[in-house]
């Protein structure tokens, strides 16, 4: 009788309740761990909580069988090997065919980005093949890859500073010093890639990320889905690919091309950074491609923030003849980088162009602030280029017999 009363007293005590709660928690954790070992997949649900008026991300890991129990929450099927090694913190990006997660290594506590894509995506497999061979401070670093029967989980260096595109949108345009800093990093990264015969083929502000949010953050070249590594230095490429506003003239003319197509894109990016507008911009592809193959661009004084030396640098990159166009190693040695900004020279350039540029310009000069990703987040259609190729080639020949003075309007 005394033992029964003692037991009743224990049942009502706080110590027993604490012990019982800890025991249930331990049993539940052991049960989940055992299931995790047996199951290849887990499902992570993301919920948002609010503490002290600050939004925080909390991940709740459950077994796949609970999908039917927890509703109205976005679910992700993750490889158990990934979750055992990394803590999933948040979804930081989502596209039509991929998602990007922010994760933290459970031992080192370093942050990484994980890209989730379909295992049969050809461009991703090409990107992995390229990234596995490269290592440079200004090229995004591949950490490791987890592969299932249907998906790839690509763990990469975390670039928390966002895209160059977003910085230009926020600033309106870069100062000349800021542009020099960004372009120097870009050119150093490209010089390395070109030295190992890798051509990116889709350079644009959306594919350039900053390592962090500070003004002096490292610039990282990303998205190697269209990149190509030649077997020899003499080999040329013929595939029509890229983004329309950044594509080089020789690609549009269906000529065999080299890594110099990347340098044309650098010229477009340099123009964007120091003006906040596109050098070549038209809703009609035929007119857009005509502007490109004739190098039909103007430095608008109301937009341009660069010096005459900066214009000379851009002109040397937006050169329609790839043999004359600067290489990455030559570009980084250009006087614009080497000289003192307080002693900039006034340089007036005369370059070949077509008679079309003598007509009053009617093309758009929209700020990049108003350019949406729906306009510029697309790829070149090879069939469209093929249809226009003959007309563009005739125009290119006509261009050789005319000249135009390039400068301010």
ABEGO torsion letter per residue (X at the ends): XAAAAAAAAAAABAAAAAAAAAAAAAAAAAAAAAAAAABABBBBBBBBBBBGGBBBBBBBBBBAAAAAABBGBBBBBBBAAAAAABBBABBABBBAABBBBBBBBAAAGBBBBBBBBBAABAAAAAAAAAAAABBBAABBBBABBBBBAABBBBBBBBBAAEBAAAAAAAAGBBBAAAAAAAAAAAAAAAAAAAAAGBBAGABBAAABBBABABAABBBBBBGAAABBBBABAABBBABBBEBAAABBAAAAAGBBBBAAAAAAAAAAAAAAAAAGBBABBBABAAAAAAAAAAGBBBBBAAABABBAAAAAAAAAABBABAAABBBAAAAAABAAAABBAAABBBBBBBBBBBAAAABBBABBABBAAABBAAAAABBBBAAAAAAAAAAAAAAAAAAAABBBBBEBX
